[in-house]
Each structure stands twice: as C-alpha cells, then as structure tokens.
Amino acid sequence: MSWLSCKESACQCRRQVPSLGQEDSSGEKRQPTPVEQRSLVGYSLWSGKDSDTTEQLNSNTEGPYVYLSMVGNITHSDALIASLWKEYGKADARWLYFDPTIVSVEILTVVLGGSLALVLVYAIVKEKHYRHFVQITLCVCELYGGWMTFCPDWLMGSPNLNTNSWLYFWVYLVFFNGVWVLIPGLLLWQSWVELKKMHHKGSNSRKKFQ
C-alpha cells in the first residue's frame, strides 16, 4: 500500500469516528473512552491539578527566598528574584530581612508542601486511594502556614504590615494571600464531598449484604 493510500485510509477512519456527544451510525451519542475520561478529569478544576500548579509556583518562588534569607537577606541581594520580594516587602517589611517566623514557615512550605504536591500529582494521575488524604494534608499545611505568617504580627498590632496604602493592603496583602486561602478551602470542600460519596457508597453496599 502506498503512502498516499495509507494517509487517505487514516483520514477516512478519523471521519468515521464521531466527536464526543455526537451520534454515531446507530443513532447513539458516543461516550468518552476510559482514556478520554481520565484526560478530561485530569484537567478539570476539581482534579486538584490547579492546586498542584499553584503549590509548585509557590515553592518555585519561595525556594529562592529561603536560600537568599539563609545566606544573607533580601534587601542586600542583587538576584533577579529578589526584586519580586523587595516589591512585596513594601507591604510586609518582614520579607526584607531575616525573620525567624517567616523563614521557618517558608522552609515548611518549600520542603513539605512541595513534596506533598508532587505526591498528589502522582496520586491523581494514577488514581491512588490515598489521593484525598494527601490533598487534605497539603491544604491544611498551606492554611496553617498562612495563619502563622500573619497571626504573630497581628498580635503585636501589625507593625510590619503597610495598612495605609490601598495597593499594598488590598492587593498585595489581602488579594495575593487570599488566593492561598481560597484554593485550599475549595479543595478541602471537594475532598469532603468525595469522601462523603465514598462513605455513602460503602454504607449502601453493606446494607445489600445484610
């Protein structure tokens, strides 16, 4: 068979296979195959991959911060990534120098949070039974880190936070940090719903055998 004939046959096969939701020759709508279902679920919001991407972004930006803080401080650093933290330091001055609480929380975020994010990606792709356990643990760690970042300063009257500027307070402090509260909160709710479904399914199965 010539190359042209093979190409024409492949094109005909693609035309014969209807798209998802379209009717086939028997008049029934084609349903996604298991592989297609996994692909669709893998890229949905509730799959948790958005959380993984967010956590990896968090680790990739805060990892250099931990390193620069351990070898010196952000204020005196000429590194390109340091300019990001110098800008954020206009809203929260603790990020400009070595603050033990901030650095301790960031070490936990980079090491534990980054590792859990990788495990969660694997658990989602391989559909492991421990997926929601890891997801809940990661979300709780993120929320705990956010609380320990701001609570000590709040108890002292927020001396390091710039609450007078609309930009620094509402955008830098409230909005950017609110993202790290909203996404873990949504994923915790998603895990709650999924675990509740699993519990009801297990309860119904036991009742059938009684």
C-alpha positions as CSV (number, residue, x, y, z in Angstrom):
1,M,0.0,0.0,0.0
2,S,1.4,3.4,-1.0
3,W,2.0,6.3,1.5
4,L,-0.9,8.2,-0.1
5,S,-3.3,5.3,0.3
6,C,-2.4,5.0,4.0
7,K,-3.0,8.7,4.5
8,E,-6.4,8.5,2.8
9,S,-7.4,5.5,5.0
10,A,-6.4,7.3,8.2
11,C,-8.4,10.3,7.2
12,Q,-11.4,8.1,6.5
13,C,-11.1,6.5,9.9
14,R,-11.0,9.8,11.6
15,R,-14.1,11.0,9.8
16,Q,-15.9,7.8,10.8
17,V,-15.3,8.3,14.5
18,P,-17.8,10.9,15.8
19,S,-16.8,13.5,18.3
20,L,-17.8,13.3,21.9
21,G,-21.6,13.9,22.3
22,Q,-22.3,13.4,18.5
23,E,-24.4,10.5,17.3
24,D,-22.8,7.5,15.6
25,S,-24.2,5.3,12.8
26,S,-26.6,3.6,15.3
27,G,-28.1,6.9,16.4
28,E,-26.5,6.8,19.9
29,K,-24.3,9.5,21.3
30,R,-20.6,8.5,21.6
31,Q,-19.4,8.4,25.2
32,P,-15.8,9.1,26.1
33,T,-13.5,6.1,26.4
34,P,-11.7,5.4,29.8
35,V,-8.6,7.1,28.4
36,E,-10.6,10.1,27.3
37,Q,-12.4,10.3,30.7
38,R,-9.1,10.3,32.5
39,S,-7.8,13.1,30.3
40,L,-11.0,15.1,30.8
41,V,-11.0,14.6,34.6
42,G,-7.2,15.2,34.8
43,Y,-7.6,18.8,33.6
44,S,-10.7,19.8,35.5
45,L,-10.6,22.3,38.3
46,W,-11.7,19.7,40.9
47,S,-9.0,17.2,39.9
48,G,-6.6,19.1,42.1
49,K,-4.0,19.8,39.4
50,D,-4.7,23.5,39.7
51,S,-3.8,23.2,43.3
52,D,-0.6,21.3,42.4
53,T,0.4,24.0,39.8
54,T,-0.3,26.7,42.4
55,E,1.8,24.9,45.1
56,Q,4.7,24.3,42.7
57,L,4.6,28.0,41.7
58,N,4.6,28.8,45.4
59,S,7.6,26.6,46.0
60,N,9.5,27.9,43.0
61,T,9.2,31.5,44.1
62,E,9.6,30.9,47.9
63,G,12.5,28.4,47.5
64,P,14.9,31.1,46.3
65,Y,13.6,33.4,49.1
66,V,14.6,30.8,51.7
67,Y,18.0,30.4,50.2
68,L,18.7,34.2,50.0
69,S,17.5,34.6,53.6
70,M,19.8,31.9,54.8
71,V,22.9,33.3,53.2
72,G,22.0,37.0,53.8
73,N,18.9,39.0,53.3
74,I,16.6,40.1,50.5
75,T,17.4,43.8,51.0
76,H,21.1,43.4,50.1
77,S,20.6,40.8,47.4
78,D,21.2,41.6,43.8
79,A,19.5,38.5,42.5
80,L,16.7,39.0,39.9
81,I,14.2,37.0,42.0
82,A,15.0,39.3,45.0
83,S,13.3,42.2,43.2
84,L,10.0,40.3,43.5
85,W,10.3,40.1,47.3
86,K,11.6,43.6,47.6
87,E,8.4,44.8,45.9
88,Y,6.3,42.7,48.2
89,G,8.3,43.9,51.1
90,K,6.7,47.3,50.6
91,A,3.6,45.7,52.0
92,D,5.2,43.4,54.6
93,A,8.6,44.5,55.8
94,R,9.4,41.2,57.4
95,W,10.3,39.8,53.9
96,L,13.1,42.2,53.5
97,Y,15.3,40.8,56.3
98,F,15.8,37.5,58.2
99,D,12.6,37.0,60.2
100,P,12.7,33.6,62.0
101,T,9.0,33.0,61.8
102,I,8.7,33.8,58.1
103,V,11.7,31.7,57.2
104,S,10.6,28.8,59.3
105,V,7.2,28.8,57.6
106,E,8.7,29.1,54.2
107,I,11.1,26.1,54.8
108,L,8.0,24.1,55.8
109,T,6.2,25.3,52.6
110,V,9.1,24.5,50.3
111,V,10.1,21.2,51.7
112,L,6.9,19.6,52.9
113,G,4.4,21.5,50.7
114,G,6.5,20.9,47.5
115,S,6.9,17.2,48.3
116,L,3.2,16.7,49.0
117,A,2.3,18.5,45.8
118,L,4.5,16.0,43.8
119,V,2.9,13.1,45.6
120,L,-0.6,14.5,45.0
121,V,0.2,14.8,41.2
122,Y,1.2,11.1,41.2
123,A,-1.9,10.1,43.2
124,I,-4.2,11.9,40.8
125,V,-2.7,10.6,37.6
126,K,-2.5,7.0,39.0
127,E,-5.9,7.3,40.8
128,K,-4.4,6.2,44.1
129,H,-6.6,5.6,47.1
130,Y,-4.6,8.0,49.2
131,R,-5.2,11.0,46.9
132,H,-7.7,12.8,49.2
133,F,-5.6,12.1,52.3
134,V,-2.6,13.8,50.7
135,Q,-4.8,16.6,49.3
136,I,-6.3,17.3,52.8
137,T,-2.8,17.3,54.4
138,L,-1.4,19.7,51.8
139,C,-4.3,22.1,52.2
140,V,-4.2,22.1,56.0
141,C,-0.4,22.8,55.8
142,E,-1.0,25.7,53.4
143,L,-3.7,27.2,55.7
144,Y,-1.6,26.7,58.8
145,G,1.4,28.4,57.1
146,G,-0.8,31.4,56.2
147,W,-2.1,31.6,59.8
148,M,1.4,31.5,61.3
149,T,2.6,34.1,58.7
150,F,0.2,36.8,59.9
151,C,-1.1,35.9,63.3
152,P,2.2,36.8,65.2
153,D,2.3,40.2,63.6
154,W,-1.4,40.8,64.2
155,L,-0.9,40.1,67.9
156,M,1.7,42.8,68.1
157,G,-0.5,45.3,66.3
158,S,0.7,44.7,62.7
159,P,3.9,46.8,63.0
160,N,5.4,45.3,59.8
161,L,2.3,45.5,57.6
162,N,1.6,48.5,55.4
163,T,-2.2,49.0,56.0
164,N,-2.2,52.7,55.0
165,S,-1.8,52.1,51.2
166,W,-4.8,50.8,49.3
167,L,-2.5,49.0,46.8
168,Y,-0.3,47.3,49.4
169,F,-3.1,46.4,51.8
170,W,-5.9,45.2,49.5
171,V,-3.8,43.9,46.5
172,Y,-0.5,42.7,48.0
173,L,-1.7,41.5,51.4
174,V,-5.4,40.7,51.1
175,F,-5.8,39.5,47.4
176,F,-2.5,37.7,46.9
177,N,-2.6,36.0,50.3
178,G,-6.3,35.3,49.9
179,V,-5.6,33.1,47.0
180,W,-3.6,30.7,49.3
181,V,-6.7,30.6,51.5
182,L,-9.4,30.2,48.8
183,I,-7.8,27.4,46.7
184,P,-7.0,25.2,49.7
185,G,-10.5,25.9,51.1
186,L,-12.2,24.8,47.9
187,L,-10.1,21.7,47.6
188,L,-10.9,20.8,51.2
189,W,-14.6,21.1,50.4
190,Q,-14.0,18.9,47.3
191,S,-12.3,16.2,49.4
192,W,-15.2,16.4,51.9
193,V,-17.8,15.8,49.2
194,E,-15.8,13.0,47.6
195,L,-15.2,11.2,50.9
196,K,-18.9,11.6,51.8
197,K,-19.8,9.9,48.5
198,M,-17.4,7.1,49.2
199,H,-18.9,6.6,52.7
200,H,-22.5,6.5,51.4
201,K,-21.5,4.1,48.6
202,G,-19.8,1.8,51.2
203,S,-22.8,2.0,53.5
204,N,-25.2,1.1,50.7
205,S,-23.0,-1.9,49.7
206,R,-23.0,-3.2,53.3
207,K,-26.8,-2.9,53.6
208,K,-27.3,-5.0,50.5
209,F,-25.4,-7.9,52.1
210,Q,-27.3,-7.7,55.4
